[in-house]
Amino acid sequence: MESRTWWWVGGGAVVLAVILFFVFGGGESGDTTTTAAAAADTTTTGAPEPGDTEPDATTTTAAPLIGEGVLVGLAFDVGGRGDLSFNDLAALAWDDGKVMYGYDGEELAPDAEGTDREENLRLLAETGHNLIVANGFAFAQNVWRVGTENPDVFFTITDSCPQDDTFATVDMANVRCMLFAEHEGSFLVGAAAALKSETGTIGFIGGVTIPLIQKFQAGFEAGARHVNPDINILDAVYLTDPPDFSGFGDPVRGNEAATALYGQGADVIYHAAGGSGLGLFQAADALSTDDQHLWAIGVDADQYNGVGDAALQEHILTSMLKRVDVAVGNTIEEYLMGTVTPGAVIFDLAVDGVGYSTTGGFVDDIAAELDALKAQIVDGSIVVPDALPAS
């Protein structure tokens, strides 16, 4: 799936149909909303040549871009630009939007521990940014505080809704929550892992032990067991525990975890660990032998394309696509068009907000089976768990 196709479909700008509902704090549901954006017009102005008194009707110039004069800020989470994952997807949408719509703005990345997330949001608000993208669930309380202080600034947050100091979800008129059905996409790559494993043993690496990442694990394990009830799924390895979120940006630790899982017999490992996933790919390459080819499954972006290393690409079976670029791009577009709505918006399999990649051709032989599973999830025949079973 080409990641730069989020704005244009069939020659027109089409915003994905999305289901609005709150998934945090009491499970209140909202309305279903479908929006569509239109392209900026061009006009014939006939700008006069020097010395002319009448315009030249043959001269055509574009109308002002709808984003001119607007500042859109981007606050990355740990790992920042270059993580080959969700931060890079947000950056892709932001970069492309600047070219298409003509807005300007600053991007800021936190320190390795993420201690200055709120400072970055406040700096963007204080420097006149009209729309601020907070790219990560850990911004939940920061968005609540800074958004409350700046009601005229519109915020959008990835993977969460704003939360107050008691961690209660807060409905804010100037905040959109961009949420994803990660468990549905993870179900498909879990099925791929079980179908492709030759040892019958697979594994999972999570960046930080939090419910969001356990949602990936739950879907992955459910998908694997759906196609092979006898599959051996090793105990998941999580790189850090809150409040330490460095597990999303530590390839060395990712490599160590992958080495341990491959050493226990896994031949396919899925990661939901942000930039730490690079260590998984490196371990798969280093530990493969002539007798055993080890596989890794990427996350968020199509990581086969992202790594840019042919040796590592040979080990990336597929990636669970989490279309942060779609969510960020659509929100920016809707803001500029004046149609943006606050509240929770979910991107699921039904709208291709999640999915799996086929780059490299390694899952071509099982794509029909995976697509059949996707159809069953979309029509409700398969209900994918979004949390691990209670222990």
N, C-alpha and C positions, 0 to 999 in steps of 0.2 A: 504493500500500500504506500503510495507516494505521499509524504507528509506535507507537501506544499500545495495541496488541493483544497484547503479548507474554505477558500472564499467562493470559488467560481464553479458552478455546475451548469453545463449546457448553455454557457454564454451569459448567465445571469447570476447575480449574487444571491445565494440561497442560504438562509440560516437553518440549521437543523431543527426539526421538531423536537421539543423537549418536554418532559413531564415535570411540573413544578410541585415539589413537596418538601416538607421538612423531615429530615431523618434524625435530627438530634432533638433532645429536650421535649419529650412527650409525644413525638410522632405525629404532630399536627400536619394535615395535608392541605396543599394549596390547589390552585387551578392549573389546568393544562393550557399551555400557551405556545402558539406557533407564530414566529415572526419571520419576515423577509426583508432584506435590505436591497436598496436600489443603487445603481452606480451613479456617480456624479456626472452631470451633463457637461457637454462642451458647447460653447457659443461662438458665433462668428462676430468678432468685434471690429474687424477692419481697422487695426491700429494704423494711423497715418505715418507716412514717411516724413523725414525732416523737410519742412517747407510746404508740405501739403496742407490744404485747408479742408479737404473732404476725405473721409476714410476710404481706404482701398477695400472694397467689398470681398476681394479674393483672399484676404489675409485671415487665417483662422488661428485662434489661440484657445487654450483650455480654460474653462471656468476655474475659479479658485477651488482647490481641494477642500473637502469638507472638514479636514482635520487641521487646516492652517490656523494657527493661533491657539491650538489646544495642546496642553501638556499631559502626556500619559506617562506615569512613572511605573517602573518595574522593580519590585523588591524581591530578590531571589532568596531562597532558603539555603541552608548549608550545602556547600558544593558549588554553588553559583554557576555562572556560564561555563560551559565546558564539561559538565558532568555526564554527558552522553545520555541523559535521562530527562526527568521532568523539567528541570531548569532550562535545559537547551530547547525543549519544546515550547515553553513560554517565550523564550528569547526569539525563536523562529517566528512565532505569530506577531510579536511586538516589532521585530525588524521589518517583516513584510508589510505590516500595517503602516509603518512610517513611510515606506516607499509609496504604497498605494493611496494613502489618505493624507499624507503631508503633515501629520502631527509631529511634535518634538517631545523631548522628555529625557529624564535621567534614569539609569539603572544603578542599583546598589546591591551589594552582596554582604551578608553578615560575616562575622569572624567564625572561626572553626567551631566554636561552641554555640553560636547563634545568640549570643547575649545582647547584641545590638539590633535585633529585629525591630523593636519598637522605635528606637532612635532613628532608624532608616525610614520607617513610615512617617514619623513626625517631620523629619527633614524634607521629605518629598511634599508633604502637605504644606509646610511653611514656605516652600519655594514656588508655590503657585500651581502645582499639578492638579488638574481637574479630575482625573481618573487615576487611581493607584491600584496596581495588581500586586497582591500579596500572595506569592507563589508557595504556599505550604500550609499544612494544618496547624503548625506550631505558631502561626500568626493569630490564632483565634482571639486570645485576650488582647493582643496588641491592636488588632483591628477594632475591637470594641472600644478601647480607650481612645485611640487616635480618631476613630470615626465619630465618637461622641463629641470630642472636642472640635471637630471640623465637619459639621453637618452639611456644608455646601460642597464637600468633596465626596465623590462617589468611589467606593472601594469594591474590589472583588477579591475573593479569597479562594484558593484551591484546597479542596479536600476537607473543608470544615465550614461551619458558620461561626459568627462572632460569639464569644463566651465572656461572661462577666467574671468578677474575681472569685465567685463560688463555682465556676465552671458550668454555670447554667447557660443554655443557649438563649441568645437575645435576638429578637426580630428587629432589624434596623432598616429604616427607609432608604438609607444610602449605602447599603451593602448587598451584593449578590454573592451567594455561595455556589461554587462550581464543584459538583459532586459527581462521582463515577461509580459504576457497578463493576469494580475491580474483580469481584468474585466471579462474575460471569465470564470475563475474558480469561481469568486464571483457570477456570474449569476447562476451557478449550486447550490451553497449553499443558494442563495436567493430563488430559486425554492423550495429547501428542507425546508426552513423556512416556506414558505407560505403553503406548503403541510402538514406540521406537526403541525402548530399552531392551537390550539383549541379556543383561544380567538379571532383570526382574527387580532391580533395586534403584530407587530414585531418591532425591533429596531436595531440601528447600533451605535457602538462606534469607533471613530477614535483616533489614538494617537496624531497626530498633524495636524492642518488644512493646508494641502498642496495638490497640484494636484495629487500626487501619491496616497495618501490615499483616496482622493475623487474618484479616479478611482475604488477602491474597492467598495465604497459606490454606485457608479453609476451602476456597474454590479450587485450588490446585489439587489438593488431596481428594476432593470429591470427584473431580474429573478423571483422575487417574483410576480411582476405584470403580467408577462407572463402567469403564471399558475393560478393566482387569481387576476383579475383586480380590485376586491373589497377589497383587503387586505389593512389594515390600517398600514401605515409605519410612526412611530413617527419621529419627528425631530431628526436628528442625533446629537449625543453629541461628540464633540472634546475636548480632555483633555487639550491641550495647543496650542498656536499659535506661529509661528516662530517669533523671533529666539530661543524661548524656546522649545527644543526638549525632555524635560524630560517626556513628555506624553507617550514616548515609554518604560518607565521604572518605572512606579509609580502605583503599584497594589492598593494602598489605594485609589487613585483618580479613578482608574478603577472600584473599588467596589462601590464608591459613585455614579458614572455615571450609573452603572448597577442597583443599588437600585432605582434610580430615574425612569429609564425606566420601570423596572418591576412594580413599583408603579403606572405607567400610563396604565397598562394593558397588556404590552408586555409579551409574554410567550416564545419567542425565540429572542435572541439577538446575533448578529454577531459582532466580534471585529476585527479591524486591528490596534492594539495598542501595538504590541510587548510584552514586559514583563508585561505591565499593564493588559493584558488579564487575568492574574491569579486572579485579583480582581473580574472580571466578573464571573469566575467559582465559586469562594467562595460565591458570592452573590446569584447565582443560587441555590447553596446547602443550604445556610442559610435561604432563603426566600421560598423555596418549602414547601408545606404542603401536608397532606394526600389527599386533594381535588384538588391540582394543582401542577403538576410537571413542573418546569421551565427548559428551555433548553438554552444552550450557544453553539455558533459555534466558533471554534478556527481558527487559521490562520497560514500560512507558513508551520509549521510542523504538523504531526499528534499529536495534543495536548492531545488526549486521552491517548496515550502512554507516553507523556512527563510529565504530572503532577504527575504520580506515586502515586496517592491518589485515592483509590477506591470510596470514597464518592464523590469526584469531577468528576470522570470519568462518573458516572451515569447521569451527566447533560450535557456532551459534545456530542451533537447530531452528529456532523461531524466536519471536519476542511477543510478549503480551502487550498489545498496543493500548495505551491509555492516552486518548487524544486531548492532552492538555493544550496542544496548539489549536484545536478546534474550539475548545471552551474559551480560551483567552481571546482568540481571534474574533469569535462571534460576539463576545461581550464588548470588546473594543468597538467593533463595527456598530453594534446596537446603541452603544453610548453616543457615538458620533451621529447616528441617525435619529437620536432622540427617542428610541423605542426600548431602551434597556429597562428591565424590571428588577426590583430587589427580591430577595428571598432565595430559596434553594432551587437549583436546577440540576437535574441528574442526567448524565450521559451514559447510556447503557448499550447493550448489544442491538436493541431495536433501532437505534439511531446511529449505529456504528461509532458510538463514543468509546467503546472498547472493542478489542478483537485480537487477531493474531496475524503475524507477518509471514509471508511466503518467500521473501528474498533469499536467494541462495538455492532454492528449489529442493531443500532437504525434506519438506513435508508434502511435496506434490503428490506422493503416492497415498497419503492419508487425508488429503484436503477434502475429498468428497465426504468422508466420514465425519470430519470436524465440522464441515458446513451443515451436515444433517443434525449434528448435536446443537449447533447454533440455532437452527430453525426450531428445534424442540424447546430450547430455552426461551426464545422469543414468543412462541405460541403458548407457553406455560406448561407444556408437557413435562419438562424438567425444571424443578425448582432448586436453584443452587444455594447452598447455605452461605450466609455472609458472616459467620462467626464460627469459631472452633467449638466442638462439643464441650460441655461443662465437664471438668475433670473431677 
